[in-house]
Amino acid sequence: MTVLSPAVVIDDAPISERASAWGVVLLLALTLFGGAMMLTLLAPLQEAAKQDLKLSDFNISFVQGVASAAPVAILAIPLSWLIDHGNRMRLLIALFAISVIGTFWTAFATGLVSLSFARMLASLGATCAISAIISLSADLCAPGKRGRAIVILGLGTYAGAAAAFALGGILLNRLGAHPIALLGRMAPWRATHLVLGCAAMLLLFPLIFLREPARHEVEVKTAAVGPAFRALWTKRGFLFPLFAGQLGVTMADTAASIWASPVLIRDFHLQPAQFAGWVGGMLFVAGVIGSVIGGLMADWGHKTGRRGGLLFSAVIATAIGIPAAFFPIMHTVGGFQILFFLLLFSGTVTAVVASTAVTVLIPNEERGACMAAFGIISSLVGKSLAPMIVTMGSLALGGEKHLGGALAVTGVVTGVISLVGYVLAMRHAPLSATDPGLAHA
């Protein structure tokens, strides 16, 4: 065992001697649950917020896109250094606290500017916490069990998103009919953020008692940022298409999660209380099934020893996601539900596989930098532009009433990009974290 600093300990024990800390992984999954709930909560409530604050679709796309993603892109590199070389547990506590503050601020937003800053904090904390938790889980589990760890973490994430829709819709309806006297005349969508923000805050306390785990599979024991990114550059033949593949999925999932509720309200004439339950249920069930299948298939693909075998299930999932992107232009709610579920399922599988690929095929000291690089690309292109592309598409088609058609086109195009990216990533994948393979080809 090697000690670099009070915050960083490297464990050089053989892989066969390592035990997996599943209890801590479960607690980290619960943390992801809270973060995902706070990150997603505005989506089922945004039509009410839009009317209350007198915003347009373009304003909402800015809040949910650029405003939420820009801080992640700006701070990705310094945060990646902290993840790779600092105390990740302390960082996780700080990030989660920032997300809670952003959720409370959302409840008191007075217009576009204040709502944008509130969502910046909520998104920054919840999104960046994911990278820290993935890095922690990699050191809490042996390589052959990391796919299963990602499954557990994925369940926390998708359960949190599901809770945001289900609880958000229920509370919006209940608080509208029976306001809490203590909150006065606060609008239901605001009160919902306040109530669920308080619930999420309780998840901070267990994190205080967790210890930073020792690091494994460290190739180069250095605290410099430059070498990590130079090492990643040698793997560009693998990482570029991998990023492109997951970027396409991110764009499709981001657009769908933001605009599904407005489509149901405008085109299908449903209210949040009518669809929040089954949308939340779909998010959870698709998350459970997709996480399990994605994790098991990733572990199976890795054990085959074939180059790119770990990514095989991602290719299949992205192919399923392309026709599923037509969900917003279905003529019936049933058709919407079936295709929407398939899109959620395929997105879950690819997210699990991509995360597993990073923990297995990228060395420890490069994982944070790798996730930071993808975080920057994902934030600047995927999460920032996807909501606005849908909005601009609807305007080009004739106005906000064409939101569903623009959402479908965006999903199909990004699905094709994702499929091509994962196929190329399979061809250039390294065999292990220490094998450059065809990465520079």
N, C-alpha and C positions, 0 to 999 in steps of 0.2 A: 504494500500500500504506500502511495506517495502523497505527501501533503505539499500543495503549492502555496496556499494561503489559508487563513482561518475560514474562508468561505468555500474553498475548493479542495476536495479530497478525491484522489484517483485510486480506485480499487483495481489492482492488477491480478486478482484471483482468477483462476481458470473458470470458464463459462460453466462447466459441470458442477462447480461448487457454489454457484449463486442460487439464492432462494428468491422467489418472486413475492413482493410485498403487496398482496392483493387487497388488504384492508386499506392501505394508503391509496391505492389506485381507485377504490370505490369512493373514498372521500374526495379525491380529485374529480371524479365523475360528478359528484354532487355539486362541486364548485362550478363545473362546466354547466350543470343544470341551471344554476342561478344566473350565470353570465349569459347563457343563451336566452333565458326568459327576459332579462332586461334588454338585451340586444334586439329581440324580436317584438317586444311588447307594442311598439308604436304601429306595427303593420296592421293588426286587426282594428286599431282605433283611429287610423289616420284619416278616414273620411269624416269622423266626428271632429278631430283636431283641425282638419282643413276648413270645415264650416265655421268652427268657433273662432279660428284665427284669421279667417277670410283669405285663405291661400289658394293657389292654383295647382294643377297637376305638376307643372314645371317647378313650382316652389317645393312641393313635396318630393319630387325626384332629386332636387338639389339637397334637401335635408337628408334624405335616405341614401343618397349617393355620395356626392362630393364632400359634404360636410361630415358625414360619418366615416368616410374612408381616408380623407386627406391626412389627419393626424397619424393614422397607422402607417401610411407611406413615409411620412416625414421622420417618424421616430423608430422605424423598423430596424435600421442599422445599429444605433446605440443600444436598443433593447436586445438585439441579437447578441451583441458583445456581452451584455449582462447575463443573458441566458447561457452562453457558452462558458463564461469565466467568472460569474458572480454567484451570489446566493439566490437561487431561483425561488425558494420559499418566501423570502422577504419580498422579492419582486412580485410574486403572485398576490400576496396580501395587499400590496400597494395598488396593483392594477384592479383588483376586485373592488377595493374601496373607491377608486376613481369611477368605476362603472355605477356603483350605488349612488354616488353624488350626482352623476349625470342623469340617473333615473329620477331622483328627487327634483332636480332642476327642470326636467321635462314637465313635471306637474305644475310648475309655476311659470312656464314660458309665456311671454306676452306677445310674441310676434315671430317673424321669420328669423331674425338675427338671434334672439335668445334661444329659440327652439334648435337652431343649427348648432350653437355652442353646447347646449345640453346633450344633443345626440353625439357630438364629437367626443365628449367625455364617456358617455355610456358605451359607445362603439370602441373607443381606444382601449378601455379597460377590459371589456369582454373579449375582444378579438385578439389582443396581444397576450392575454392570459392563456389562450389555446396553445401558442407556441411554447410557453414555459411549461405547461402541463404535459405536452407531448414529450418534451425533453426530459422532464422528471420521470415520466412513465418508462422511458427507454432505459433509465438507470435503475428502475425498480423491478424490471423483468428481464429474464434471459432473452436473447434474440429470437429463439424459437417460439416464445410465448408472447411476443410483442403484438402480433396480429390480434390475439385475444384481448390484450390490454386496450388496444385501439377500439375494439368492439365495445368494451365497457365504457370507455370515454365517449364514444359515439352515442351510446345510449343516453348518457347524461346530457349531451348536447341536444339531441333530438327530442328528448323528453322535456327539456327546458323550452324549446321552441313550441312544442305542442301545448305546454302549460300556458305559454303566452297567449296563444289563440283561444284555448278553452277557457281559462280563467279570465282573460281579458274580455272576451265576449260576454261571459256570465256576469262579471262585475259591472261592466258597462250597462247592462240591462238592469241589474239589481240596484245599483247606485242611482240610476236614473229614476227608478220607481220609489226607492226607499233611501234617500240620502242619509249619510251619517251626520248627526247633529254637530259633532265636533268639527267637521270640515265645512260647515256653513253651506253656502251656495256654490261650492266648487263644482265645476262641470264634471260629469261622470268619467270622462276620459282622463281628466287630471287626477281625480280621486283614485282611479284604478292604478295609475302609475305610483301614487303615494303609498297605497296599501301594499302592492307587490314589491315596491322598493324596500319597505320595512321588512317584509318577509325575507327578501334576498340578503339583507344586511345581517341577519342571524347566522348566515353561512360563513361569515368572516371569522367567527370565534374559534371553530375547530382548527382552522389553518394555523393559528398561533402556536399550537402544540405540536406541529409537525416539524421534523428535522430535515435538513438538507441531505439527500442521499449521496453516497460516493459515486464518482463518475467511472464509467467503464469504456473500453475500446477507444482509448485516446491514442491517436497516431502521433501528433506533435504537441508537446507540452509547452505551448506558448500562449500569451495573452494578447498578441497582436491581432488586429482585425484583418490587415492586408493579406497575410498568408492564407487565411481561411477562404477569402474570396478568390485568390489566385488558384488555390487548390480546386475550388468549385469550377473555375474557368476551364480547367483541364477535363472536366466532366460535362462540358457544354453540349456535346453530341447527345447525351442522355437527358440532361436537365432542361435544355431548351424545349424539346418536344413534350417532356413531362409537364413543364410549366404551361405550355400551350394547351395541352389536354385538360389540365385542371382549371385553367383560366376559362375555357369554354364552358365547363360545368359551373364554375362560379358565376359567370354572367347569366346563364340560364336560370340557375337556382335563385340568384339575387333578384332578378326581374320577376320571377314567378312569386317569390315570397312577398314582395312589395306590392305587386299589382293584382294578385289573385282576389283579395278582398274587395277592392273597387270594382272589379269585373263582376263579381257575384252580386254586389249591391246595384250596379247600374244596369247590367245586361240580364241578370236573372231575378232582379227585384227582391233580393233577400236582405234581411237585416243581420248584423253580427251575431245576435243571440240565436238566429236560426242556423247559421253555418259554423259558428265557432267550435261547437262540440265535435262535429265530424271532420272539420279541417284539422283540429288539434289531434283527434284520434288518428287520422291519416299520417300526420307528421310523426306521431309516436310509433305506430305500427310499421310504417315504411322505414323509420329509423332503426327499430329493433331487427326486422327481417334483413334490411340492407346491411346493417352493421355486422350481424352474425354471418351472413353469406360473404360479405366483403372480407371480413377478418379471417374466416376459415379458408376461403379461396386464396387469400394472400399468403397465408402460412403454407397451404398445400402447394401453391405455385413456387414458393421459395424452396420447399423441400425437394421438388423435382430436380433441382440443380440446373435446369435449363435457363439459358440466358433470356431474361425478360419474362420468365414464367410467372413471377409475382404479379405482373401487370395484366395477365390474360383476362381476368374477370373485369378489369376496368374497360377493356376494349368491348367486351360483350355488353356491359352496362351502358356505355355511351351509345352503342348502336340501338339499344332499346329506348334510350332517351330522346332520340330524334323524332320518331312519330308521336311520342308522348307530348311533345311540345305544342301539339295542336289543341291541347285541353281548353284554352280560353275561347275557342270558336265553335265548340260543340253546341248542338241545338237543345240539349237536355242537361239537367243537373247531373243525371246519372253518367252521361258521357264525359262530362267535366270531371267527375269524381274518379272514374277509372283511369283516364289519362293523367290526371294530376297525381294520382297515387304512383303510377309507373314512373313519372318524372322524378318524384321524391325518392322513390326506391333506387333508381339508377344513379341519382346524385349522391345518395348515401354510400352506395357501393364504391363509387369512384373516389369519394373523399377518404374512406377508410383505407382503400388500397394505396392511394397516393401518400397518405400519412405513414403507412407501414413501410412503403418503399424508402422514404426518407430515413426512418429509424434503422432500417436494415442495410441499405446500400450506401449511405453517407456516413463517414467517420464522425465520432462524437463531437470533436471540436469544430466541425463544419456544419452541424445540424442547425444550430441557431442562425448562422449566416445563410444557410440554404432556405430556411423558413422565412427569414427576413427578406431575401431576394424575391421569393414568391409573394410574400406579403406586400411588397412594394408594387410589384406588377399587378397583383390581384386587386389592390386598393385603387391604384391609378386607372387601371383599365376596366377590370371586372366590376367592382362594387361602385366605383364613381360613375362610369359611363353607362353601364347596363340600364339603370332606371331612366336615365335621360334619353338614351337611344329609343326606348319604348315610347317615351313622351313625344320626342321629335317625330317618330314614326307615325304616331296617332295624329299629330298635327298635319303631317304630310298627306295622310289619307283623308283628311277632312275635319279633324277636330277630336275632342276628348271622347266622343261617342265611339271612336274606332280604336279604343285602347286594346280591346281583345285581339283584333287582327294584328296590330303592331307587336303585341306580346308574343303571339304565335310565330311570326316571322323571325323575331329575335331569337327565340328558343331553337328553331330549326337551324339557323345559320350557325349559332354558337355550338350546337350539337355536332355539326359536321366538322367544325374546327377541332373540337375535342376528340372526335374519333380518329382523325388523321394524326393528331399529336400523340395519342397513346399507342397507335400502331408503330410510329417511328421510335417512340421511347422504348418499346419492347426490343426493337432491333439493336439499339445501342446501349442497353442496360448493362452495368457491371454485374459480375457474379456475386460480389460481396462488398463490404465497406472498404476493404483494402485492395480491391481489384479495379484498376481503371477501365478494364475491358475495352469496349469500342467507343468510350465516352468522347474521345477527341477526334473520332473519325469525321 
